[in-house]
Amino acid sequence: MAQVFDESQVYRIDHYLGKEMVQNLLVFRFANAIFELVWNRNDIDSVQITVAERIPVLDRGGYDDHSV
């Protein structure tokens, strides 16, 4: 990302804190008419959401399976 964006343009959050927003992205878009003019198929080529972690899951998998 550093090759494309300045650090001040990047918002880093814990991946779990962003889960609900990502799940409701389409609801958010269509519930807010203000975005209709610029958030459409003519102005956006693609959306890519990456949830990458530096530390492998290891033994946290069990926690993730039961924490929702």
C-alpha positions in Angstrom: 0.0 0.0 0.0 2.9 2.3 0.7 3.6 2.4 -3.0 0.2 3.8 -3.8 -1.0 5.7 -0.7 0.6 8.1 1.7 0.6 6.9 5.3 -1.9 9.7 6.2 -4.4 8.2 3.7 -4.4 4.7 5.3 -6.6 3.9 8.3 -5.5 0.8 10.2 -8.0 -0.9 12.5 -8.2 -4.3 14.2 -9.8 -6.6 11.6 -12.6 -7.6 14.0 -13.6 -4.0 14.6 -14.2 -3.7 10.8 -16.1 -6.9 10.4 -19.6 -5.4 10.9 -18.9 -2.5 8.6 -17.7 -4.8 5.8 -20.7 -7.0 6.2 -23.0 -4.0 5.9 -21.2 -2.2 3.1 -24.1 -2.5 0.6 -26.7 -1.6 3.2 -24.6 1.5 4.1 -24.3 2.5 0.4 -28.0 2.2 -0.5 -29.3 3.7 2.7 -27.3 6.9 2.1 -28.5 8.7 -1.0 -25.6 11.1 -0.7 -23.3 8.4 -2.1 -25.5 7.7 -5.2 -23.7 10.2 -7.4 -20.2 9.0 -6.8 -20.5 5.4 -5.5 -21.8 3.5 -8.5 -20.6 1.2 -11.3 -19.6 4.1 -13.5 -17.2 5.6 -10.9 -15.8 2.6 -9.1 -14.0 -0.1 -10.9 -13.5 -2.4 -8.0 -13.4 -2.7 -4.2 -10.8 -4.9 -2.5 -10.9 -5.6 1.2 -7.9 -7.5 2.6 -7.8 -8.8 6.1 -4.2 -9.8 6.4 -2.4 -10.8 9.6 1.3 -10.9 10.2 1.0 -13.5 13.0 -0.4 -16.9 11.9 -3.6 -18.2 13.6 -1.7 -21.0 15.4 -3.8 -21.9 18.4 -6.2 -18.9 18.2 -8.5 -20.8 15.8 -10.6 -22.2 18.6 -11.1 -18.8 20.1 -12.2 -17.3 16.8 -14.7 -20.2 16.2 -16.4 -19.4 19.5 -16.1 -15.7 20.0 -18.9 -14.5 17.6 
